[in-house]
């Protein structure tokens, strides 16, 4: 019986020592606070992303990814900060990771770095700095959302016409469109096809002007976006 009691006591002591070593620098309270703040900060980033999004198709999954990036980065940094050997292992493991998801909008990359930065600050337990940073960046982005960095809208003007009408077409383009650039020109026995990239500051019925030229069979104006949300 005495030997059994000694074994039980030794096991309990070893277990308590194990948990004490696990929470020597990280306590459940610290982890819970960091994760709650990470959730709050991630939701703020996601909200700002939704309000400031200017692309064609909003992605709810990417907004959720921003929240998850903040939540995942926070405990990783907390573990790295508490253990030097673990930090070296983390760096080695992350160095072999390859992310193959294509980011279509450069602003999406900025939001991802923002979420990662917030996770690093929260993981380092710089809670007040993290809150100040997320509020400051959110205010700047929401303010810039009301500023229109407007460029003339880009379109592709596709024309099918008789060769004799080309001079009149070019004259009309010079009068109606300030920014224009020839992209392609094809001549066949059936007629000619010409594609111009045009930039229109104001809405103009350019198609109607082209169709008003004798010898133009059809005219098509196609919206051209070189970047998401441009």
MARGUVO-185833 format. One record per residue (C-alpha): residue number from 0; residue in three letters; x, y negated, z. Coordinates in Angstrom, 3 decimals. Each point is the difference from the previous one (the first is absolute). Layout:
{pt NUM 'ALA' {X Y Z}}
...
This chain:
{pt 0 'UNK' {0.000 0.000 0.000}}
{pt 1 'UNK' {2.759 -2.404 0.856}}
{pt 2 'UNK' {1.723 0.711 -3.294}}
{pt 3 'UNK' {-3.258 -0.551 -1.883}}
{pt 4 'UNK' {-0.562 -3.294 1.819}}
{pt 5 'UNK' {3.521 -1.077 -0.849}}
{pt 6 'UNK' {-0.571 0.815 -3.684}}
{pt 7 'UNK' {-3.286 -1.956 -0.014}}
{pt 8 'UNK' {1.636 -2.951 1.707}}
{pt 9 'UNK' {2.907 0.086 -2.439}}
{pt 10 'UNK' {-2.385 0.150 -2.974}}
{pt 11 'UNK' {-2.034 -2.916 1.342}}
{pt 12 'UNK' {3.147 -1.999 0.622}}
{pt 13 'UNK' {1.292 0.709 -3.509}}
{pt 14 'UNK' {-3.333 -0.997 -1.500}}
{pt 15 'UNK' {-0.128 -3.238 1.949}}
{pt 16 'UNK' {3.615 -0.726 -0.963}}
{pt 17 'UNK' {-0.878 0.614 -3.660}}
{pt 18 'UNK' {-2.948 -2.418 0.040}}
{pt 19 'UNK' {2.037 -2.538 1.965}}
{pt 20 'UNK' {2.728 0.102 -2.655}}
{pt 21 'UNK' {-2.577 -0.296 -2.783}}
{pt 22 'UNK' {-1.542 -3.125 1.521}}
{pt 23 'UNK' {3.199 -1.505 1.384}}
{pt 24 'UNK' {-0.064 -2.852 -2.481}}
{pt 25 'UNK' {-3.459 0.495 -1.546}}
{pt 26 'UNK' {-3.096 0.165 2.129}}
{pt 27 'UNK' {-3.472 0.986 -1.214}}
{pt 28 'UNK' {-1.178 -3.516 0.868}}
{pt 29 'UNK' {2.666 -1.624 -2.196}}
{pt 30 'UNK' {-0.837 2.303 -2.907}}
{pt 31 'UNK' {-3.745 -0.613 0.380}}
{pt 32 'UNK' {0.444 -3.790 0.102}}
{pt 33 'UNK' {2.295 0.052 -3.038}}
{pt 34 'UNK' {-2.425 2.154 -1.991}}
{pt 35 'UNK' {-2.998 -2.170 0.905}}
{pt 36 'UNK' {1.878 -3.123 -1.040}}
{pt 37 'UNK' {1.143 1.797 -3.146}}
{pt 38 'UNK' {-3.616 0.808 -0.842}}
{pt 39 'UNK' {-1.021 -3.618 0.588}}
{pt 40 'UNK' {2.864 -1.381 -2.078}}
{pt 41 'UNK' {-0.604 2.545 -2.768}}
{pt 42 'UNK' {-3.675 -0.951 -0.183}}
{pt 43 'UNK' {0.956 -3.687 -0.243}}
{pt 44 'UNK' {2.383 0.758 -2.878}}
{pt 45 'UNK' {-2.686 2.069 -1.720}}
{pt 46 'UNK' {-2.558 -2.797 0.414}}
{pt 47 'UNK' {2.389 -2.604 -1.438}}
{pt 48 'UNK' {0.781 2.331 -2.916}}
{pt 49 'UNK' {-3.686 0.352 -0.800}}
{pt 50 'UNK' {-0.714 -3.729 0.227}}
{pt 51 'UNK' {3.027 -1.014 -2.076}}
{pt 52 'UNK' {-0.183 2.769 -2.607}}
{pt 53 'UNK' {-0.090 -1.429 -3.524}}
{pt 54 'UNK' {0.371 3.164 -2.051}}
{pt 55 'UNK' {-2.555 1.739 -2.148}}
{pt 56 'UNK' {-0.841 3.008 2.180}}
{pt 57 'UNK' {0.228 -0.171 3.806}}
{pt 58 'UNK' {1.318 3.200 1.579}}
{pt 59 'UNK' {-1.409 0.835 3.476}}
{pt 60 'UNK' {2.502 2.851 0.306}}
{pt 61 'UNK' {2.925 -2.434 -0.295}}
{pt 62 'UNK' {-1.551 -2.196 2.711}}
{pt 63 'UNK' {-0.201 3.090 2.235}}
{pt 64 'UNK' {3.608 0.811 -0.904}}
{pt 65 'UNK' {1.088 -3.367 1.402}}
{pt 66 'UNK' {-1.624 0.865 3.343}}
{pt 67 'UNK' {1.634 3.432 0.022}}
{pt 68 'UNK' {3.431 -1.430 -0.862}}
{pt 69 'UNK' {-0.161 -2.274 3.042}}
{pt 70 'UNK' {-1.180 2.806 2.287}}
{pt 71 'UNK' {2.594 2.512 -1.241}}
{pt 72 'UNK' {2.965 -2.386 0.064}}
{pt 73 'UNK' {-0.699 -1.094 3.592}}
{pt 74 'UNK' {0.664 3.346 1.809}}
{pt 75 'UNK' {2.895 0.801 -2.343}}
{pt 76 'UNK' {1.794 -3.196 1.018}}
{pt 77 'UNK' {-0.822 0.624 3.664}}
{pt 78 'UNK' {1.664 3.422 -0.193}}
{pt 79 'UNK' {3.013 -1.335 -1.878}}
{pt 80 'UNK' {0.463 -2.771 2.541}}
{pt 81 'UNK' {-0.029 2.423 2.920}}
{pt 82 'UNK' {2.437 2.578 -1.377}}
{pt 83 'UNK' {3.115 -0.764 -2.037}}
{pt 84 'UNK' {0.487 3.574 -1.210}}
{pt 85 'UNK' {-3.639 0.154 -1.094}}
{pt 86 'UNK' {0.405 -3.252 -1.902}}
{pt 87 'UNK' {2.875 1.479 -2.019}}
{pt 88 'UNK' {-2.126 3.031 -0.803}}
{pt 89 'UNK' {-2.911 -2.232 -1.080}}
{pt 90 'UNK' {2.249 -1.977 -2.327}}
{pt 91 'UNK' {1.316 3.197 -1.566}}
{pt 92 'UNK' {-3.500 1.424 -0.460}}
{pt 93 'UNK' {-1.434 -3.180 -1.513}}
{pt 94 'UNK' {2.940 -0.365 -2.389}}
{pt 95 'UNK' {-1.098 3.102 -1.938}}
{pt 96 'UNK' {-3.643 -1.066 -0.325}}
{pt 97 'UNK' {-1.064 -1.104 -3.479}}
{pt 98 'UNK' {-3.210 -1.966 -0.488}}
{pt 99 'UNK' {-1.423 0.502 -3.483}}
{pt 100 'UNK' {-3.178 -2.089 0.275}}
{pt 101 'UNK' {0.126 -2.838 -2.517}}
{pt 102 'UNK' {-0.850 -3.440 1.373}}
{pt 103 'UNK' {-1.887 -1.897 -2.707}}
{pt 104 'UNK' {-0.149 -3.410 1.659}}
{pt 105 'UNK' {3.176 -1.567 1.474}}
{pt 106 'UNK' {-2.126 -1.431 2.806}}
{pt 107 'UNK' {-0.834 3.551 1.127}}
{pt 108 'UNK' {3.692 0.524 0.705}}
{pt 109 'UNK' {0.038 -3.149 2.127}}
{pt 110 'UNK' {-2.966 1.269 2.037}}
{pt 111 'UNK' {1.752 3.338 0.537}}
{pt 112 'UNK' {3.142 -1.738 1.283}}
{pt 113 'UNK' {-2.210 -2.157 2.216}}
{pt 114 'UNK' {-1.612 3.086 1.564}}
{pt 115 'UNK' {3.393 1.656 0.500}}
{pt 116 'UNK' {1.415 -3.157 1.612}}
{pt 117 'UNK' {-2.910 -0.155 2.422}}
{pt 118 'UNK' {0.548 3.644 0.922}}
{pt 119 'UNK' {3.683 -0.670 0.659}}
{pt 120 'UNK' {-0.767 -2.992 2.239}}
{pt 121 'UNK' {-2.636 1.897 1.957}}
{pt 122 'UNK' {2.250 3.053 0.301}}
{pt 123 'UNK' {2.718 -2.246 1.406}}
{pt 124 'UNK' {-2.616 -1.201 2.544}}
{pt 125 'UNK' {0.208 -3.573 -1.284}}
{pt 126 'UNK' {-3.756 -0.284 0.312}}
{pt 127 'UNK' {-0.337 -3.770 0.211}}
{pt 128 'UNK' {2.344 -0.546 -2.940}}
{pt 129 'UNK' {-1.971 2.530 -2.033}}
{pt 130 'UNK' {-3.297 -1.751 0.761}}
{pt 131 'UNK' {1.449 -3.412 -0.843}}
{pt 132 'UNK' {1.441 1.323 -3.267}}
{pt 133 'UNK' {-3.200 1.730 -1.129}}
{pt 134 'UNK' {-2.130 -3.050 0.818}}
{pt 135 'UNK' {2.438 -2.357 -1.732}}
{pt 136 'UNK' {0.294 2.068 -3.188}}
{pt 137 'UNK' {-3.767 0.548 -0.078}}
{pt 138 'UNK' {-0.636 -3.735 0.249}}
{pt 139 'UNK' {2.471 -0.718 -2.804}}
{pt 140 'UNK' {-1.479 2.630 -2.322}}
{pt 141 'UNK' {-3.589 -1.078 0.672}}
{pt 142 'UNK' {0.995 -3.597 -0.657}}
{pt 143 'UNK' {1.773 0.898 -3.235}}
{pt 144 'UNK' {-3.077 1.964 -1.051}}
{pt 145 'UNK' {-1.788 -3.330 -0.511}}
{pt 146 'UNK' {2.851 -1.327 -2.168}}
{pt 147 'UNK' {-0.453 1.033 -3.606}}
{pt 148 'UNK' {3.315 0.641 -1.708}}
{pt 149 'UNK' {-1.765 -0.262 -3.324}}
{pt 150 'UNK' {1.538 0.787 -3.349}}
{pt 151 'UNK' {-1.894 -0.153 -3.289}}
{pt 152 'UNK' {-1.850 3.261 -0.538}}
{pt 153 'UNK' {1.711 2.318 -2.480}}
{pt 154 'UNK' {-1.960 1.675 -2.786}}
{pt 155 'UNK' {0.727 2.019 -3.105}}
{pt 156 'UNK' {-1.737 -1.358 -3.094}}
{pt 157 'UNK' {-0.434 2.715 -2.643}}
{pt 158 'UNK' {-1.071 -1.139 -3.465}}
{pt 159 'UNK' {-0.906 1.885 -3.181}}
{pt 160 'UNK' {-0.015 -2.276 -3.003}}
{pt 161 'UNK' {0.809 -0.464 -3.665}}
{pt 162 'UNK' {3.514 -1.199 -0.750}}
{pt 163 'UNK' {-1.304 -3.222 -1.545}}
{pt 164 'UNK' {-1.472 -1.024 3.396}}
{pt 165 'UNK' {3.293 0.154 1.906}}
{pt 166 'UNK' {0.866 -3.671 -0.519}}
{pt 167 'UNK' {-3.378 -1.144 1.371}}
{pt 168 'UNK' {0.363 2.356 2.979}}
{pt 169 'UNK' {3.414 -1.410 0.918}}
{pt 170 'UNK' {-1.251 -3.557 -0.306}}
{pt 171 'UNK' {-2.957 0.748 2.270}}
{pt 172 'UNK' {2.274 1.647 2.559}}
{pt 173 'UNK' {2.315 -3.027 0.035}}
{pt 174 'UNK' {-2.977 -2.286 0.699}}
{pt 175 'UNK' {-1.732 2.207 2.590}}
{pt 176 'UNK' {2.759 1.853 1.872}}
{pt 177 'UNK' {3.068 -1.649 1.482}}
{pt 178 'UNK' {1.743 3.192 1.194}}
{pt 179 'UNK' {0.032 2.756 -2.602}}
{pt 180 'UNK' {2.387 2.686 -1.180}}
{pt 181 'UNK' {-0.244 2.422 -2.888}}
{pt 182 'UNK' {0.123 3.615 1.199}}
{pt 183 'UNK' {-0.663 2.006 -3.132}}
{pt 184 'UNK' {-1.038 -0.360 -3.628}}
{pt 185 'UNK' {-1.082 2.764 -2.356}}
{pt 186 'UNK' {-0.895 -0.319 -3.678}}
{pt 187 'UNK' {-1.811 2.775 -1.880}}
{pt 188 'UNK' {-1.899 0.251 -3.277}}
{pt 189 'UNK' {-3.237 -0.429 1.929}}
{pt 190 'UNK' {1.155 -3.242 1.606}}
{pt 191 'UNK' {2.192 -1.270 2.806}}
{pt 192 'UNK' {0.065 0.340 3.792}}
{pt 193 'UNK' {1.693 -2.451 2.331}}
{pt 194 'UNK' {0.357 0.020 3.789}}
{pt 195 'UNK' {0.817 -3.181 1.916}}
{pt 196 'UNK' {0.613 -0.408 3.720}}
{pt 197 'UNK' {-1.790 -3.199 0.990}}
{pt 198 'UNK' {-0.262 -1.828 3.314}}
{pt 199 'UNK' {-3.168 -1.972 0.579}}
{pt 200 'UNK' {-0.247 -2.611 2.753}}
{pt 201 'UNK' {-3.739 -0.415 -0.444}}
{pt 202 'UNK' {-2.680 2.307 -1.263}}
{pt 203 'UNK' {-0.210 -0.430 -3.733}}
{pt 204 'UNK' {-2.068 1.803 -2.557}}
{pt 205 'UNK' {3.096 0.870 -1.974}}
{pt 206 'UNK' {-1.657 3.026 -1.576}}
{pt 207 'UNK' {-2.776 -2.164 -1.469}}
{pt 208 'UNK' {2.602 -2.410 -1.405}}
{pt 209 'UNK' {1.849 2.850 -1.665}}
{pt 210 'UNK' {-3.162 1.510 -1.444}}
{pt 211 'UNK' {-0.867 -3.415 -1.421}}
{pt 212 'UNK' {3.003 0.250 -2.309}}
{pt 213 'UNK' {-0.818 1.395 -3.421}}
{pt 214 'UNK' {1.739 3.310 -0.570}}
{pt 215 'UNK' {0.115 1.106 3.669}}
{pt 216 'UNK' {-1.901 3.280 0.346}}
{pt 217 'UNK' {0.123 0.403 3.774}}
{pt 218 'UNK' {1.718 -1.451 3.057}}
{pt 219 'UNK' {0.545 1.626 3.403}}
{pt 220 'UNK' {1.231 -1.672 3.182}}
{pt 221 'UNK' {1.400 2.433 2.595}}
{pt 222 'UNK' {1.026 -0.976 3.539}}
{pt 223 'UNK' {3.700 0.659 0.545}}
{pt 224 'UNK' {1.399 0.472 3.540}}
{pt 225 'UNK' {3.725 0.493 0.330}}
{pt 226 'UNK' {-0.230 0.342 3.809}}
{pt 227 'UNK' {-2.682 1.160 2.379}}
{pt 228 'UNK' {-2.220 -2.837 0.824}}
{pt 229 'UNK' {1.706 -2.409 -2.390}}
